[in-house]
Amino acid sequence: MSIKAAPAFIGRGSAEADLSSVDLRAILDQALLHVAPGARVLAIIPDKTRDDNTDVLFPFAAEILSARQVAQFDGLVAQGTHAPMTVDEKRTKIGGNSVPGLGDIYDHQWNVPEELATIGELGAARVTELTGGLLTEAVSINLNRRLGPGVYDTIVIFSSTVPHEVAGFAGGAKYLFPGVAGPDLTHATHWLGALASIENVIGRVETPTRHMIEAAADFVDAQIITLNSVVTREEDNRLRTHALFAGDFRESFRRAAEVSRQVHIKYTGRKYRRVVALLDEHYDELWVGGKASYKLGGIIEEGGELIIYAPHLRSISETHGRLIEKYGYAPLDRVREMVALSTELQNNLAVAAHLAHVSYAGKRDEQGRVVPRYKITMASALDEETCRRVHLGFMDQRKFRREDYENDGDTLVVERAGRDLYLVTPETRE
C-alpha cells in the first residue's frame, strides 16, 4: 500500500473568517488525498463536552474516504476519563445515522488494561528535558489498543482548538494524550499542567505539557492527520468556523492556535470584585465545569468571588467524584502537601491536578496559611452539603437573579462561561 506523505498543513482561516461548508469540504478533499486506497482508517472524535463542528466535517470525511475505497473506517471517542456517550449522542456528534462506510464507534476505556497498548516510553532524561525539570521520572506511553502498531494505517483526528488549562490550548495531539491515553500519560500530563501553574499555561502554545504530548505522539506507528478547527457560537446559536487547518499534528495545530488566541481570548482591561459565570450548557459536571474558574480566574480580584450559575450541573464527577469529595478543592501548594501524604492521590494525579486547577491560585492569609485567592460559589443542582465538602460556597439556584448583578460596576456577567479565556491585558504569550 502506498501512502503519500502529508504536508505540514493545508487550510485557511482567520479571526474574521466564516468558512462555509463548501470551504470545509475543499480543505478535507486536500487533506485526505494522503490516505491510500485500501487503508484502514480510525477517526478520533471529541466527546459531548466539546462544542465543535465534527457533525459537519465527519460526513464529508466519510464520503471522501468511501470514494477513495478505504478498507475500514471506524471511530474512537476521545473521552479521556469522561463517562461514555450514548448511541444517540454519538450519532449527533458525527452528523447523523447515515454515514457511508462507517464501521464501529468505540468508547475509550482509559482504566481497563485489556483495552490499552504500551507503545514505548519517555525516559527520565527525556521527561526532564521536555518538562524543564518539573517531572523527572520515566513515563510509559500507553493508549487505546486500536492505536497499537499494525491495527490501523491512518489516524484522522477531529479536534477543536481553544485555550486549555492543562496543555495551553486544546487540539492536535492532545486528542491522543490524554484523549485516548492510559493512566500513565493521563496522570502525568494533568499533574504537569498543575505544577507549571495554570496562570503560566492556559492560553500559551509552547508549554511543557504540549511538548510531552507531542513527544509521546511520535511513537504512534500510523500516519496521523489532524483536523484543527477554530469555532465560536454566534448570538443566534449558529456554530461559526473561523479556521480549519489540517495535516501534521504540530504545524497544523499551531496555525489553528494562532487564530484561537485572537478569537477565544478576551481582554477586560481591569479585574472585578465579582464575576458571574453563566456556565456553558455542555458542562454538566464540575470535572469539566471547572473551566469557568480556569478561564475567569485571571480577572478576579484577590479576595473576590466567582459565582457559577449552572442549573444543569448535577455532579462533581461521575468518574472521580469520590476522590474529589474526599480531599476537596485547594490551591496548588496545599494540594502538593496532600499528594506528598497520600498514596491515593499519588496514584490519581489527574484528580490532584483538578483540585488545584479549580481553586486556580492561592494566597497567604494573616496566619500564613495558603488559602484560595478568591471564593467560588455554586448556584447549581449540587446540594449544599456537597459544596461544603469540596470547600465551595453554596447558593440556592432558585434565588439566583441575573439582574441583581448586571448593573453592578464591580461585577462582570459572562455568557457561556468556560468557553473563552478572560485576561486583564494582552501580554507576550508563546
C-alpha positions in Angstrom: 0.0 0.0 0.0 1.4 3.4 -1.0 0.8 6.3 1.4 1.6 9.8 0.1 3.3 11.9 2.7 1.0 14.6 4.1 2.2 18.2 4.0 2.8 20.1 7.2 -0.5 21.8 6.9 -3.2 22.9 4.5 -6.3 25.0 5.1 -7.1 28.6 5.9 -8.9 30.9 8.3 -8.6 34.0 10.5 -10.4 35.7 13.4 -12.7 37.4 10.9 -13.4 34.4 8.6 -16.6 32.4 8.5 -15.9 29.3 6.5 -18.7 27.7 4.6 -19.5 24.0 4.2 -18.0 24.3 0.7 -14.8 25.7 2.1 -14.5 22.9 4.7 -15.2 20.2 2.2 -12.5 21.6 -0.1 -9.9 21.5 2.7 -10.8 17.9 3.6 -10.6 16.9 0.0 -7.0 18.0 0.0 -6.1 16.6 3.4 -7.5 13.2 2.8 -5.7 12.8 -0.5 -2.9 11.4 1.6 -5.0 8.4 2.7 -4.2 5.4 0.5 -6.9 3.3 -1.2 -7.3 0.1 0.9 -6.1 1.8 4.1 -7.6 1.1 7.5 -8.7 4.4 9.0 -9.5 5.3 12.6 -11.2 8.6 13.3 -10.6 10.2 16.8 -13.6 12.3 17.6 -14.4 14.7 20.5 -17.0 13.7 23.2 -20.1 15.6 24.2 -18.3 18.0 26.5 -16.8 19.7 23.4 -18.8 22.1 21.2 -17.3 21.7 17.7 -18.0 21.1 14.0 -17.4 17.4 13.9 -21.1 16.9 12.8 -20.2 18.8 9.6 -16.7 17.5 9.0 -17.3 13.8 9.7 -19.9 13.1 7.0 -17.6 14.9 4.5 -14.6 12.8 5.6 -16.7 9.6 5.3 -17.8 10.4 1.8 -14.2 11.2 0.7 -12.8 8.1 2.3 -15.5 5.9 0.8 -14.7 7.3 -2.7 -11.0 6.5 -2.0 -12.1 2.9 -1.3 -10.5 2.6 2.1 -10.8 -0.9 3.6 -12.0 0.1 7.0 -13.3 3.3 8.7 -14.1 3.3 12.4 -14.4 5.9 15.1 -13.0 6.2 18.7 -14.2 8.8 21.1 -11.5 10.9 22.8 -13.4 11.0 26.1 -10.3 10.9 28.3 -11.7 9.9 31.7 -15.2 11.2 31.0 -18.3 8.9 31.0 -19.2 7.4 27.6 -21.7 8.9 25.3 -25.0 7.2 24.4 -25.6 5.9 20.9 -27.8 8.9 20.1 -25.1 11.3 21.4 -22.5 9.7 19.2 -24.7 9.9 16.2 -25.5 13.5 16.8 -21.7 14.2 17.2 -20.9 12.7 13.8 -23.8 14.3 12.0 -26.5 11.6 11.8 -27.3 8.0 11.3 -26.3 7.6 7.7 -22.6 7.9 7.3 -21.1 6.0 4.3 -18.6 3.2 5.0 -18.6 3.8 8.8 -18.0 0.7 10.9 -17.9 0.8 14.7 -17.6 3.8 17.0 -15.7 2.7 20.1 -15.6 4.1 23.6 -12.2 4.7 25.2 -11.8 2.8 28.4 -8.8 4.5 30.0 -8.6 2.4 33.1 -9.2 -1.1 31.5 -5.7 -2.7 31.0 -7.0 -5.1 28.3 -8.1 -2.1 26.2 -4.7 -0.4 26.2 -1.4 -1.0 24.5 2.1 0.2 25.5 4.0 1.6 22.5 7.1 3.0 24.2 8.5 5.0 27.0 9.6 8.6 27.6 12.8 8.0 29.6 13.7 10.0 32.7 16.2 12.2 30.9 13.8 13.0 28.1 10.9 13.8 30.5 13.2 16.1 32.5 14.2 17.8 29.2 10.6 18.2 28.0 9.2 19.5 31.3 12.1 21.7 32.3 12.6 19.5 35.4 9.0 19.7 36.7 8.8 15.9 36.2 11.9 13.7 36.3 10.7 10.1 36.2 10.2 8.0 33.1 6.6 7.7 31.7 5.2 4.7 29.9 3.3 5.6 26.7 0.1 3.6 26.9 -3.0 4.4 24.9 -6.1 2.7 23.4 -5.1 -0.6 21.8 -6.5 0.4 18.5 -3.6 2.8 18.1 -1.1 0.0 18.6 1.2 -1.0 15.7 -0.4 -2.6 12.7 -4.1 -2.1 13.7 -4.8 1.0 11.5 -2.8 2.6 8.8 -4.1 6.2 9.2 -5.5 8.1 12.2 -7.6 11.2 11.5 -8.1 13.4 14.5 -11.2 15.8 14.6 -10.2 18.5 17.0 -11.3 21.9 18.1 -8.7 24.5 19.2 -9.4 26.6 22.4 -7.4 27.7 25.4 -6.9 24.9 27.8 -5.8 24.7 31.4 -3.5 21.6 31.1 -1.9 21.9 27.7 -2.2 25.6 27.0 -4.6 25.0 24.0 -6.7 22.0 23.3 -6.4 20.3 19.9 -3.9 18.3 17.8 -2.0 15.6 19.6 -3.9 16.3 22.9 -6.7 14.2 21.4 -4.3 11.3 21.7 -2.8 12.2 25.1 -4.9 12.3 27.3 -7.8 11.9 24.9 -7.3 8.2 24.3 -4.4 7.6 26.7 -4.0 5.1 29.5 -3.5 6.3 33.1 0.3 6.9 33.0 0.1 9.8 30.5 -3.2 11.0 31.7 -2.0 11.5 35.3 1.4 12.8 34.2 0.1 15.4 31.8 -2.5 16.8 34.2 -0.1 17.0 37.1 2.5 18.6 34.9 0.0 21.2 33.9 -0.7 21.9 37.6 2.9 22.1 38.5 3.6 24.6 35.7 0.7 26.6 37.2 -2.4 27.5 35.4 -1.5 31.1 35.0 1.6 30.2 33.1 -0.1 27.5 30.9 -3.6 28.5 29.8 -3.6 30.3 26.5 0.0 29.6 25.7 1.1 27.4 22.7 4.5 26.3 23.8 4.0 24.6 27.2 5.8 21.7 28.9 2.6 19.6 28.6 2.3 20.3 24.9 5.9 19.2 24.4 5.4 16.0 26.3 2.1 15.2 24.4 3.8 15.7 21.1 6.8 13.6 22.0 4.5 10.8 23.0 2.6 11.1 19.7 5.8 10.5 17.8 5.6 6.9 19.0 2.3 6.2 17.2 3.1 4.0 14.2 0.2 5.0 11.9 0.1 8.1 9.7 -1.6 10.9 11.7 -3.7 13.6 10.1 -5.2 16.2 12.4 -8.1 18.4 11.5 -7.8 21.6 13.7 -10.9 23.8 13.7 -11.5 27.1 15.5 -15.2 27.7 16.2 -17.5 30.0 18.1 -21.2 30.3 18.8 -23.0 33.3 17.3 -25.8 35.1 19.2 -28.3 33.1 17.2 -26.6 29.9 18.3 -25.1 29.2 14.9 -21.7 27.5 15.1 -19.2 29.5 13.1 -15.9 28.1 11.9 -13.2 30.7 11.8 -10.4 28.3 10.6 -9.6 24.8 9.6 -6.0 23.6 9.3 -5.2 20.0 8.5 -2.1 17.9 8.3 0.9 17.4 10.7 -0.1 17.4 14.4 2.5 20.0 15.3 2.2 22.6 12.5 -1.5 22.5 11.7 -2.3 22.8 15.4 -0.1 25.8 15.8 -1.8 27.5 12.8 -5.1 27.0 14.5 -3.9 28.1 17.9 -2.8 31.5 16.4 -6.4 32.0 15.3 -7.8 30.7 18.5 -5.8 33.2 20.6 -7.4 36.0 18.6 -10.9 34.6 18.8 -11.0 32.9 22.3 -9.0 35.3 24.5 -10.9 38.4 25.7 -9.3 41.3 27.5 -11.2 43.3 30.1 -8.7 46.0 31.0 -9.3 45.5 34.7 -10.1 43.0 37.4 -13.5 42.6 39.1 -14.6 42.1 42.6 -17.2 39.6 41.4 -17.6 37.5 38.3 -20.8 35.7 37.5 -20.3 32.8 35.2 -23.3 31.6 33.3 -21.9 28.1 32.6 -22.0 26.7 29.1 -24.6 24.0 28.8 -22.0 21.4 27.6 -20.5 21.2 31.1 -22.8 19.1 33.2 -20.4 18.1 36.0 -17.7 20.1 37.7 -14.9 18.0 36.3 -15.4 19.9 33.1 -17.5 22.8 34.5 -14.4 23.9 36.4 -13.4 25.7 33.2 -15.4 28.6 34.5 -12.7 29.1 37.2 -9.8 28.2 34.9 -10.8 30.8 32.3 -12.1 33.6 34.5 -9.7 33.4 37.5 -7.3 35.9 35.9 -9.7 38.8 36.1 -11.0 38.2 39.7 -9.6 40.5 42.4 -7.8 39.0 45.4 -10.5 38.2 48.0 -13.2 38.4 45.3 -15.8 35.9 44.3 -16.8 33.7 41.3 -20.4 32.7 41.2 -21.0 29.8 38.8 -24.7 29.6 37.8 -25.3 26.2 36.3 -28.8 24.7 37.0 -27.8 21.8 34.6 -24.7 20.9 36.6 -25.7 17.9 38.7 -22.5 16.2 39.9 -18.9 16.8 40.8 -17.7 14.0 38.6 -19.2 10.7 37.6 -15.7 9.2 37.3 -13.7 10.9 40.0 -16.4 12.3 42.4 -15.4 10.1 45.4 -11.8 11.3 45.5 -12.7 15.0 44.8 -15.2 15.0 47.6 -12.8 13.3 50.0 -10.0 15.8 49.5 -11.7 19.0 48.3 -10.5 21.9 46.2 -7.4 23.7 47.3 -4.6 25.9 46.0 -1.6 24.1 44.4 0.7 24.5 47.4 -1.8 22.8 49.6 -2.5 20.1 47.0 1.2 19.3 46.8 1.2 18.7 50.5 -1.8 16.4 50.3 -0.1 14.5 47.5 3.0 14.0 49.5 1.0 12.4 52.3 -1.5 10.4 50.2 -0.7 7.3 48.2 -4.2 7.5 46.9 -3.6 10.9 45.3 -0.1 9.9 44.2 -1.9 7.2 42.1 -4.5 9.7 40.9 -2.5 12.8 39.9 -5.1 13.9 37.4 -7.6 14.3 40.3 -4.9 16.2 42.3 -4.4 18.5 39.3 -8.1 19.1 39.1 -8.3 20.1 42.8 -5.6 22.8 42.2 -6.9 24.0 38.8 -10.4 24.7 40.1 -9.1 26.6 43.1 -7.0 28.4 40.5 -4.4 30.2 42.7 -3.6 30.7 46.3 -2.5 33.5 48.7 -1.4 33.5 52.3 -3.8 34.7 55.0 -2.9 36.7 58.1 -1.8 33.4 59.9 0.4 32.5 56.9 -1.8 29.7 55.7 -2.3 29.1 52.0 -5.9 29.8 51.1 -7.7 30.3 47.8 -7.2 33.7 46.2 -11.0 34.1 45.6 -14.2 32.4 46.7 -16.2 30.1 44.4 -19.9 29.9 45.0 -22.0 27.3 43.2 -25.6 28.1 42.1 -26.3 24.7 40.6 -28.1 21.4 41.1 -25.4 20.5 43.6 -26.7 20.3 47.2 -25.2 22.5 49.9 -23.6 19.6 51.8 -21.6 18.5 48.7 -20.5 22.1 48.0 -19.2 22.5 51.6 -17.5 19.1 51.4 -15.3 20.2 48.5 -14.7 23.7 50.0 -17.1 25.6 47.7 -19.7 28.1 48.6 -23.4 27.4 48.0 -26.3 29.5 46.6 -29.8 28.2 46.1 -30.1 28.4 42.3 -33.8 29.2 42.6 -32.8 32.5 44.2 -30.3 33.5 41.6 -31.3 36.5 39.6 -29.1 37.7 36.8 -30.5 41.2 37.1 -29.2 41.5 40.6 -25.6 41.7 39.2 -25.9 43.3 35.7 -25.8 46.9 36.9 -23.0 46.5 39.4 -19.9 48.2 38.2 -17.7 45.8 40.3 -19.3 42.7 38.7 -18.9 41.1 35.3 -21.5 38.7 33.9 -20.1 36.2 31.4 -22.3 34.3 29.0 -21.4 30.7 28.0 -18.7 30.7 30.7 -15.9 28.2 30.2 -15.5 28.7 26.5 -13.4 31.8 26.3 -10.3 32.8 28.3 -10.5 36.2 30.0 -7.4 38.2 30.9 -6.8 41.7 32.0 -4.5 42.9 29.3 -2.6 41.3 26.4 0.8 40.0 27.1 3.6 38.3 25.2 2.3 34.7 25.1 4.4 32.0 23.4 
